[in-house]
Amino acid sequence: MAAKKWLESLSRIKPNSGRCSSVSLSGIHVISADQGRVLCSFCIPAHLTDPEGYWQTGAIATVMDVVGAVAIMSTEETLKVTTDLAISFFSQAKFQEEVEIEAQTIEQKGKLTMVVVHIRKKGSKELVAVGRQWMAFSSARPFESKL
């Protein structure tokens, strides 16, 4: 499946490669990706933590954005762009803590698709964050940065 392969390829890119999303996804493990649902596990690496050792919120948002996109790709076979992402944070995950990330498509309205992403601590199942995300098909052609 294209969606699963794409996410797995991002997980293998080294954190110092300069690619923003790959920095946050390096080491993510895809457990399953099919029919609008993706389940992953992830051990929080040191480079994604703040000075106190907690997973940075920006890195959490990036993971939610990409895993949500993969959930949509698993049914629509197209990459969409985020138009709205709302995240609620409930607890903190820290360095070397393992979390589960589950994304599921909820609704489709025309070119818009809604996906909900839950992040839980693997051992206790304590909720870390929930993201509600709307994504839309973009007809714009991708471009390569000159940077």
Buried (B, 14 or more C-beta within 10 A) or exposed (E): BEBBEBBBEBBEBEBEEEBEBBBBBBBBBBEEBEEBBBBBBBBBBEEBBBEEBBBBEEBBBBBBBBBBBBBBBBBBEBBBEBEEBEBEEEEBBEBEBEBBBBBBBBEEEEEBBBBBBBBBBBEEEBBBBBBBBBBBBEEEEEEEEEE
